[in-house]
Amino acid sequence: MTKAEINNAAEAMRGLFPATPLQLNDYLSARYGAEIWLKREDLSPVRSYKIRGAFNFFRKVIAGGGTEKVFVCASAGNHAQGFAYVCRHFQVHGVVFMPVTTPQQKIDKTRAFGGEYITIRLFGDFFDQCYAAARRHVEKIDGVMVPPFDHPDIIEGQATVAAEIVEQLPEGATPDMVIMPVGGGGLSAGVTGYLRDVVSPEGFVFAEPAGAPSLRRSLEAGEVVPLAKVDNFVDGAAVARIGDLNFAALKGFAPEQVLLLSENAICVTITEMLNVEGVVLEPAGALSITALETIGRKRLAGKRVVAVVSGGNFDFERLPDVKERAMRYAGLKKYFILRLAQRPGALRDFLNLLGPEDDIARFEYLKKSARNFGSILIGIETRNSGNFAELVERFENAGMGYEDITENEILSNLII
C-alpha cells in the first residue's frame, strides 16, 4: 500500500462522494489554546468513514472481474450501511447478516442505503453467531466476504482520510498531532501509514473506550490479545480483538499513546457537542474529541491538532442514558440510599437538608430494613459538583444513614 495507491483510491472515491470537510473548530481551539481541526467523517453519505473501506474493497474485486459475485458482510452498524451504499453504487447484489437483536432503525437505514441490491438476514442473538452464519453463507454460494477492518483493501480505503487531510490543510501546514478512534484498527493503520513521513511517531494519539482496550492491551503484551469481555456502549469501537494486519501496522507505537477513555466521559462530549456546536456524534465518533481533555491544554497549547470524527449515527433513543452518564461523570448527579426513620416529619427533615441548587430527580421507597426505619433510593441533580460535598456534610451532621451508590456498578445496574 503506497501513497500513490491511496491517492488513486481517493480519486476514484470522488465518483461516489466528495471529500468530507476538515474544519477548524473555534470552540475547541479556544478551549485548548491550539488549532483543533475536525475531520468530519460524520458528514459522509452514510455518516461514517466505513464507506471508504467498503468502496475500495468492492472496487478492487470488481476490477478483477468479480461483478457476478455476491458480496456478504456481517454487521449491525456502520460497516453494514457503507456496504449497502456501495452495493447500490456498483449495482451488485449483497447480503447483510445482522443479529436478531439489531434495532429496527439500523435495519431500516441499511435497507434504505442498499435498496433493491441488498438482502438483509437476521440471525442469532449475538454478533459471533451472526458472523458465523455469514461465513457459512459465503462458502455455500462461493461469494465474497467483505471484512470490516482486517484486510489490505479496507485499510487502503480508510487511509484516504489521511490523503484528504493533507490536501485540505492550509498550504505548507502539517499536523503536530493526529488523534484517531480505534476499534478494529483499520482507520488507524491506514492513517498512520499515510502520514508517517509527515507526523512524528509521537504525534499520533489513539483513543479507545475504556471498556474495549484491544489495541492498548495488545501493545502492552507485544502481540494481539483477545479481550474476554467488552463494554458495548461505544458500539462503533467495542471490538474484542484488533485486526492482525492492523496490529502489525501499529505495533511500533507505545502503549501510552493509546488513551483509554471512560464511557461516561464520552457522553459528556456527545452532549456538549450537540448543545454547543449542534454536531450529532455517535459514541465512537466522540472518542477523538474526548481525548483532548485527557491530553490537556498544557500539552495541546500552540499545536496544530487533527481529530478524526469517525461517525454520527446516533440513535436518539439513547439520549436519556447519555445525558445520565454525562451528569454522573461531571459530578452533577448522584444516587444515594438513605435510611430514614419511619416517623412523621422524617421526610421533611431530609428535604430541609437540600441546598438551593439541589433537585430530586428520583425518589423511590425500597423494602423496609427494620420496623422503625425504611430505605429510600434518591437521585439528586445539582448545578455545581461542589454542592455534593456540602450536602454529605449536612447528612453526617444530622446523623443520617446514607450510602453513595453512584459509582457502585453492581448496585447501579440493578436498581438505577
C-alpha positions as CSV (number, residue, x, y, z in Angstrom):
1,M,0.0,0.0,0.0
2,T,1.7,3.1,-1.3
3,K,0.8,6.8,-1.2
4,A,0.2,6.7,-4.9
5,E,-2.3,3.8,-4.5
6,I,-4.1,5.6,-1.7
7,N,-4.3,8.7,-3.7
8,N,-5.7,6.7,-6.6
9,A,-8.3,5.2,-4.2
10,A,-9.2,8.7,-3.0
11,E,-9.6,10.0,-6.6
12,A,-11.8,7.0,-7.5
13,M,-13.9,7.7,-4.4
14,R,-14.9,11.1,-5.8
15,G,-17.2,9.3,-8.1
16,L,-19.2,8.2,-5.0
17,F,-19.0,11.2,-2.7
18,P,-17.0,14.4,-2.2
19,A,-14.2,14.7,0.3
20,T,-15.5,15.2,3.9
21,P,-14.7,18.6,5.4
22,L,-11.7,19.3,7.5
23,Q,-13.0,22.1,9.8
24,L,-11.1,24.4,12.2
25,N,-13.3,24.3,15.3
26,D,-13.2,27.7,17.1
27,Y,-14.8,26.5,20.2
28,L,-12.3,23.7,20.9
29,S,-9.4,25.8,19.7
30,A,-10.1,28.5,22.2
31,R,-10.7,25.9,25.0
32,Y,-7.3,24.3,24.5
33,G,-5.2,27.2,23.1
34,A,-4.5,25.2,19.9
35,E,-5.6,24.8,16.3
36,I,-8.1,22.0,16.6
37,W,-9.2,20.7,13.2
38,L,-12.0,18.2,13.0
39,K,-12.1,15.7,10.1
40,R,-15.8,15.3,9.7
41,E,-16.4,11.7,8.7
42,D,-19.9,12.0,10.2
43,L,-20.7,14.0,7.1
44,S,-20.1,11.2,4.6
45,P,-23.2,9.8,2.8
46,V,-23.6,7.1,5.5
47,R,-22.4,9.4,8.3
48,S,-19.2,7.3,8.9
49,Y,-15.8,6.6,7.4
50,K,-16.7,2.9,6.8
51,I,-17.9,3.7,3.3
52,R,-14.3,4.2,2.3
53,G,-13.0,0.8,3.0
54,A,-16.1,-0.9,1.6
55,F,-15.8,1.2,-1.7
56,N,-12.2,0.4,-2.1
57,F,-12.7,-3.4,-1.4
58,F,-15.6,-3.6,-3.9
59,R,-13.6,-1.5,-6.5
60,K,-10.7,-4.0,-6.4
61,V,-12.9,-7.1,-6.6
62,I,-14.9,-5.7,-9.5
63,A,-11.8,-4.6,-11.4
64,G,-10.6,-8.2,-11.1
65,G,-13.8,-9.5,-12.8
66,G,-15.9,-10.1,-9.7
67,T,-19.1,-8.5,-11.0
68,E,-21.1,-11.7,-10.9
69,K,-20.1,-12.5,-7.3
70,V,-22.5,-11.9,-4.4
71,F,-20.9,-9.8,-1.6
72,V,-21.6,-10.6,2.0
73,C,-21.0,-8.9,5.3
74,A,-21.9,-9.3,8.9
75,S,-22.6,-6.1,10.8
76,A,-25.2,-4.3,12.8
77,G,-23.7,-0.8,12.4
78,N,-21.7,1.5,10.1
79,H,-20.0,-1.3,8.1
80,A,-23.4,-2.6,7.1
81,Q,-24.5,0.8,5.9
82,G,-21.4,1.5,4.0
83,F,-21.6,-1.9,2.4
84,A,-25.2,-1.4,1.4
85,Y,-24.5,2.1,-0.1
86,V,-21.6,0.7,-2.2
87,C,-23.7,-2.3,-3.4
88,R,-26.2,0.2,-4.8
89,H,-23.4,2.3,-6.4
90,F,-21.8,-0.6,-8.2
91,Q,-25.2,-2.3,-8.8
92,V,-24.1,-5.6,-7.4
93,H,-26.0,-7.8,-5.0
94,G,-25.1,-8.0,-1.4
95,V,-26.3,-9.9,1.7
96,V,-26.1,-8.3,5.1
97,F,-26.2,-10.5,8.1
98,M,-27.4,-8.8,11.3
99,P,-28.1,-10.2,14.8
100,V,-31.8,-10.6,15.5
101,T,-31.4,-8.1,18.3
102,T,-30.4,-5.3,15.9
103,P,-32.6,-2.2,16.5
104,Q,-35.1,-1.7,13.7
105,Q,-33.8,1.8,13.0
106,K,-30.5,0.3,11.9
107,I,-32.1,-2.4,9.8
108,D,-34.3,0.2,8.0
109,K,-31.4,2.6,7.4
110,T,-29.2,-0.2,5.9
111,R,-32.1,-1.2,3.7
112,A,-32.6,2.4,2.5
113,F,-29.0,2.7,1.5
114,G,-28.9,-0.6,-0.4
115,G,-32.4,-0.6,-1.9
116,E,-33.0,-3.5,-4.3
117,Y,-29.4,-4.5,-4.3
118,I,-29.2,-5.9,-0.8
119,T,-30.9,-8.6,1.2
120,I,-30.9,-8.5,5.0
121,R,-30.8,-11.7,7.0
122,L,-31.3,-11.7,10.8
123,F,-29.5,-14.5,12.6
124,G,-28.5,-15.2,16.2
125,D,-28.7,-13.1,19.3
126,F,-25.0,-12.2,19.3
127,F,-22.6,-10.9,16.6
128,D,-20.4,-14.0,16.8
129,Q,-23.4,-16.2,15.8
130,C,-24.3,-13.8,13.1
131,Y,-20.7,-13.7,11.7
132,A,-20.5,-17.5,11.7
133,A,-23.7,-17.7,9.7
134,A,-22.4,-15.1,7.2
135,R,-19.2,-17.2,6.7
136,R,-21.2,-20.3,6.1
137,H,-23.3,-18.5,3.5
138,V,-20.3,-17.2,1.7
139,E,-18.9,-20.7,1.4
140,K,-22.2,-22.1,0.2
141,I,-22.7,-19.6,-2.6
142,D,-19.0,-19.0,-3.4
143,G,-19.5,-15.4,-2.6
144,V,-17.1,-12.6,-1.4
145,M,-16.9,-11.8,2.3
146,V,-16.3,-8.1,2.9
147,P,-14.5,-7.7,6.3
148,P,-15.0,-4.6,8.4
149,F,-11.3,-3.7,9.0
150,D,-8.7,-6.5,8.8
151,H,-7.9,-6.5,5.0
152,P,-5.4,-4.6,2.9
153,D,-8.0,-3.1,0.6
154,I,-10.1,-1.9,3.6
155,I,-7.1,-0.3,5.2
156,E,-6.2,1.4,1.9
157,G,-9.7,2.8,1.7
158,Q,-9.7,4.1,5.2
159,A,-6.2,5.7,4.5
160,T,-7.9,8.1,2.1
161,V,-9.0,10.0,5.2
162,A,-5.3,11.0,5.6
163,A,-4.9,11.8,1.9
164,E,-7.8,14.3,2.2
165,I,-6.3,15.8,5.4
166,V,-3.0,16.6,3.7
167,E,-4.9,18.1,0.8
168,Q,-7.3,20.2,3.0
169,L,-4.9,21.7,5.5
170,P,-3.6,25.2,4.7
171,E,-0.7,25.2,2.2
172,G,2.5,24.2,3.9
173,A,0.8,23.3,7.1
174,T,1.3,19.9,8.7
175,P,-0.3,18.4,11.9
176,D,1.7,18.3,15.1
177,M,-0.8,15.7,16.4
178,V,-3.4,13.4,14.9
179,I,-6.0,11.8,17.1
180,M,-7.9,8.7,15.9
181,P,-10.5,6.5,17.4
182,V,-9.6,2.8,17.5
183,G,-11.9,-0.2,17.2
184,G,-10.6,-2.9,14.8
185,G,-7.7,-0.6,13.8
186,G,-8.4,-0.2,10.1
187,L,-8.6,3.6,10.2
188,S,-5.5,3.9,12.4
189,A,-3.4,1.6,10.4
190,G,-4.3,3.5,7.2
191,V,-3.9,7.0,8.5
192,T,-0.6,6.4,10.3
193,G,0.8,4.6,7.3
194,Y,0.0,7.6,5.0
195,L,1.2,10.2,7.4
196,R,4.3,8.6,8.8
197,D,6.6,10.9,6.9
198,V,4.5,14.0,7.8
199,V,3.8,13.5,11.5
200,S,6.4,12.4,14.1
201,P,5.7,8.9,15.6
202,E,5.0,10.6,19.0
203,G,2.4,12.8,17.3
204,F,-0.1,10.0,16.8
205,V,-2.6,9.5,19.6
206,F,-5.1,6.7,19.6
207,A,-8.4,6.9,21.5
208,E,-10.1,3.7,22.8
209,P,-13.1,3.2,25.0
210,A,-12.0,2.0,28.5
211,G,-14.4,-0.9,28.2
212,A,-12.7,-2.2,25.0
213,P,-9.0,-1.6,25.1
214,S,-7.9,-4.1,22.5
215,L,-5.1,-2.1,21.0
216,R,-3.7,-0.9,24.4
217,R,-3.6,-4.4,25.8
218,S,-2.1,-5.8,22.6
219,L,0.7,-3.2,22.6
220,E,1.4,-3.9,26.3
221,A,1.7,-7.6,25.5
222,G,3.6,-7.2,22.3
223,E,1.0,-9.4,20.5
224,V,-2.7,-9.5,19.7
225,V,-4.6,-10.1,22.9
226,P,-8.3,-11.0,22.5
227,L,-10.4,-9.4,25.3
228,A,-12.6,-11.8,27.3
229,K,-15.2,-9.1,27.9
230,V,-16.0,-5.7,26.3
231,D,-18.4,-2.9,27.2
232,N,-20.6,-2.4,24.1
233,F,-21.7,1.1,25.0
234,V,-19.3,2.6,22.4
235,D,-20.6,0.1,19.8
236,G,-18.7,1.5,16.9
237,A,-15.4,0.8,18.6
238,A,-16.2,-2.0,21.0
239,V,-14.0,-4.7,19.4
240,A,-12.7,-7.7,21.4
241,R,-9.8,-8.3,19.0
242,I,-7.9,-5.8,16.9
243,G,-7.2,-7.0,13.4
244,D,-4.0,-8.9,12.8
245,L,-2.9,-6.7,9.8
246,N,-3.8,-3.6,11.7
247,F,-1.8,-4.6,14.8
248,A,1.2,-5.3,12.6
249,A,0.9,-1.7,11.3
250,L,0.5,-0.2,14.8
251,K,2.8,-2.4,17.0
252,G,5.6,0.1,16.9
253,F,3.7,2.7,18.9
254,A,3.9,2.9,22.7
255,P,1.0,1.7,24.8
256,E,0.9,5.1,26.4
257,Q,-0.1,6.6,23.1
258,V,-3.4,4.8,23.4
259,L,-5.7,6.7,25.7
260,L,-8.4,4.7,27.4
261,L,-11.5,7.0,27.8
262,S,-14.3,6.5,30.2
263,E,-17.7,5.7,28.5
264,N,-19.2,8.4,30.7
265,A,-16.6,11.0,29.7
266,I,-17.6,10.2,26.1
267,C,-21.2,11.0,27.0
268,V,-20.0,14.5,28.2
269,T,-18.6,15.1,24.7
270,I,-21.7,13.9,22.9
271,T,-24.0,16.3,24.9
272,E,-21.5,19.2,24.8
273,M,-21.0,19.0,21.0
274,L,-24.8,18.7,20.5
275,N,-25.6,21.6,22.8
276,V,-22.8,23.9,21.9
277,E,-21.9,23.1,18.3
278,G,-25.1,21.4,17.0
279,V,-23.0,18.4,16.0
280,V,-24.5,14.9,16.3
281,L,-21.9,12.3,17.3
282,E,-22.2,8.6,18.0
283,P,-20.1,7.4,20.9
284,A,-17.3,6.2,18.7
285,G,-17.4,9.4,16.8
286,A,-16.8,11.4,20.0
287,L,-13.7,9.5,21.1
288,S,-11.1,11.8,19.5
289,I,-12.7,14.9,20.9
290,T,-12.9,13.3,24.3
291,A,-9.2,12.6,24.1
292,L,-8.5,16.3,24.0
293,E,-9.5,16.7,27.7
294,T,-7.2,13.8,28.7
295,I,-4.3,15.2,26.8
296,G,-4.9,18.6,28.4
297,R,-4.4,22.2,27.5
298,K,-0.8,22.3,28.6
299,R,0.3,19.7,26.1
300,L,-2.0,20.9,23.3
301,A,-1.3,24.6,23.6
302,G,0.1,26.1,20.4
303,K,-0.2,22.9,18.4
304,R,-2.0,22.1,15.2
305,V,-4.2,19.1,16.0
306,V,-6.4,17.0,13.7
307,A,-9.0,14.9,15.4
308,V,-10.9,12.4,13.3
309,V,-14.6,12.4,14.0
310,S,-15.4,8.9,12.8
311,G,-19.2,8.8,12.8
312,G,-22.5,10.4,13.6
313,N,-25.0,7.5,13.5
314,F,-26.6,8.3,16.9
315,D,-29.9,6.7,17.9
316,F,-31.7,9.5,19.8
317,E,-33.5,6.9,21.9
318,R,-30.1,6.6,23.7
319,L,-30.1,10.3,24.6
320,P,-31.6,10.0,28.1
321,D,-28.9,7.4,29.0
322,V,-26.2,9.6,27.5
323,K,-27.3,12.6,29.5
324,E,-27.5,10.5,32.7
325,R,-23.9,9.2,32.2
326,A,-22.6,12.7,31.4
327,M,-24.1,14.2,34.5
328,R,-22.7,11.5,36.7
329,Y,-19.3,11.9,35.2
330,A,-19.4,15.6,35.7
331,G,-20.4,15.2,39.3
332,L,-23.7,16.9,38.8
333,K,-25.9,13.8,39.7
334,K,-25.6,11.3,42.4
335,Y,-27.6,8.4,43.8
336,F,-27.9,7.7,47.5
337,I,-29.6,5.1,49.6
338,L,-30.9,6.8,52.7
339,R,-32.1,5.1,55.9
340,L,-35.0,7.2,57.2
341,A,-36.8,6.8,60.5
342,Q,-40.5,5.8,59.9
343,R,-42.0,8.7,61.8
344,P,-43.9,11.8,60.9
345,G,-41.7,14.6,59.8
346,A,-38.7,12.4,58.9
347,L,-39.0,13.2,55.1
348,R,-39.4,16.9,55.8
349,D,-36.2,16.9,57.9
350,F,-34.4,15.3,55.0
351,L,-35.8,17.8,52.5
352,N,-34.6,20.7,54.7
353,L,-31.0,19.4,54.2
354,L,-31.1,20.0,50.4
355,G,-29.4,23.1,49.1
356,P,-31.0,25.8,46.9
357,E,-29.4,24.2,43.7
358,D,-30.2,20.6,44.6
359,D,-33.1,18.9,42.8
360,I,-34.6,15.5,43.4
361,A,-34.6,13.6,40.1
362,R,-35.7,10.2,41.5
363,F,-37.4,9.1,44.7
364,E,-38.3,5.5,45.5
365,Y,-39.0,3.5,48.6
366,L,-37.2,0.3,48.9
367,K,-38.2,-2.5,51.2
368,K,-38.2,-1.7,54.9
369,S,-34.9,-2.8,56.5
370,A,-36.3,-2.7,60.1
371,R,-39.6,-1.9,61.8
372,N,-38.7,1.7,62.6
373,F,-36.6,2.5,59.6
374,G,-37.0,2.4,55.8
375,S,-34.6,2.6,52.9
376,I,-35.1,5.2,50.1
377,L,-33.3,5.4,46.7
378,I,-32.9,9.0,45.8
379,G,-31.3,10.6,42.8
380,I,-30.2,14.2,43.2
381,E,-29.1,16.7,40.5
382,T,-27.3,19.9,41.2
383,R,-25.8,22.8,39.2
384,N,-22.3,22.7,40.8
385,S,-20.5,19.5,41.6
386,G,-19.1,21.1,44.8
387,N,-22.6,21.2,46.2
388,F,-22.5,17.4,47.0
389,A,-19.6,17.8,49.4
390,E,-21.7,20.3,51.4
391,L,-24.8,18.0,51.2
392,V,-22.9,15.0,52.5
393,E,-21.6,17.1,55.4
394,R,-25.1,18.1,56.3
395,F,-26.1,14.4,56.1
396,E,-23.4,13.5,58.6
397,N,-24.1,16.4,60.9
398,A,-27.7,15.3,61.0
399,G,-26.7,11.7,61.8
400,M,-28.5,10.5,58.7
401,G,-27.5,7.0,57.5
402,Y,-26.6,7.1,53.8
403,E,-24.6,5.3,51.1
404,D,-23.4,6.9,47.9
405,I,-24.0,4.3,45.2
406,T,-23.3,6.5,42.1
407,E,-20.1,4.6,41.2
408,N,-21.2,1.2,42.5
409,E,-21.6,-0.5,39.2
410,I,-23.4,-3.6,40.5
411,L,-26.0,-1.7,42.5
412,S,-26.4,0.9,39.8
413,N,-27.2,-1.7,37.2
414,L,-29.6,-3.4,39.5
415,I,-31.7,-0.5,40.7
416,I,-30.9,2.6,38.6
